Amino acid sequence: MEQVEAIKAEREVTESELKSSTFDMKGVFLRALAQDGRIGEPEISMETLGKGLQPLQQQVTQSIERQQALILEIQVSYLLALARTKCVHSARLYTIFRTNICKMSF
């Protein structure tokens, strides 16, 4: 499926961007030291890294949502194809369909 390949490519790009991300923490720490006379390393690190990685976090969240939608689409297509071949009793098909739909979280 083209959508699966597109998701894989997006994931590779996101992973590459994450691996190549760099942050000039030295400058941030020196500014904090000059400004406050101390370095609150945990707070500064969390804030700086959070701001820098937020776009990548959004990309990952959107990718996960697309993957979940695609999984649901594939499951529905599979179940409909299975029903058309009449390989499964209709009550069994309903149970499988209902179970898989209820497992999905959006």
GIZI-V13650 format. One record per residue. PSI is psi in radians with two decimals (NA if undefined). Layout:
BEGIN
PSI
PSI
END
This chain:
BEGIN
2.45
-0.64
-0.67
-0.78
-0.67
-0.73
-0.72
-0.76
-0.74
-0.73
-0.70
-0.70
-0.80
-0.76
-0.72
-0.75
-0.68
-0.77
-0.51
0.01
2.32
2.64
2.37
1.40
-0.47
-0.83
-0.71
-0.78
-0.72
-0.68
-0.72
-0.70
-0.76
-0.62
-0.82
-0.21
0.13
2.88
1.96
1.33
-0.88
-0.78
-0.79
-0.77
-0.84
-0.77
-0.85
-0.82
-0.66
-0.79
-0.73
-0.56
-0.09
-0.78
-0.67
-0.65
-0.70
-0.72
-0.76
-0.77
-0.79
-0.67
-0.75
-0.74
-0.75
-0.67
-0.74
-0.73
-0.70
-0.71
-0.80
-0.76
-0.75
-0.75
-0.77
-0.78
-0.74
-0.82
-0.66
-0.70
-0.70
-0.70
-0.65
-0.55
-0.11
0.63
-0.22
2.40
2.51
-0.62
-0.70
-0.74
-0.77
-0.75
-0.80
-0.82
-0.85
-0.74
-0.79
-0.66
-0.72
-0.42
-0.41
2.34
2.29
NA
END
